[in-house]
């Protein structure tokens, strides 16, 4: 009985046109005020999480899109910053936003920034740790990345778009090189970093992040022209993205 009442209450919160649910006695409009406050709070949370998306589409369009998302997606957690994790996927299927092909991927980058910001702390390793690894174990070395680390690939220049919105004034996106970009997002200490990667380095990091042994990841890349695994590894360590290593033995291939 109480579960049905709770479900009706939640459904009424999600639909501004729904009647006041049964079981709320003596309501004098306070439920509608509460319902509106919930919707406004969730919409504001979206605006704070996705400021670049908001700027790209304009405040009025973003508010309308956010209202539809809020109506269709209730919070799954009492922690407000977790709300909106599916907003990028929603944007991708939201018909009125289809003319801005890069919008969903920009939203994914912004969501990854927030997730990294709130991620658990972990002490990153310095690259000097590799000096303690036996040469016979290099090929089998596996890397654990920071809890907040995320790798994103897009057919659009999402890092450049995001960077352009970090300065004051209206950014001129027409000056960007309109090509796909890849990014590593990580927060080794207090500041979230968004690092643009070339495609091969992105594939290298993705293989390591998936738990692949160093030798196998190198082999999978084949003879990519100009790719230097040592330099890529240095970049991963310098970004503060590596928090643990596991050795499993075998001859070196890199």
Beta strands, then each sheet from edge to edge (+ up, - down):
strand 1: 142-145
strand 2: 150-154
strand 3: 181-186
strand 4: 193-197
strand 5: 242-246
sheet 1: 1+ 5-
sheet 2: 2+ 3- 4+
end
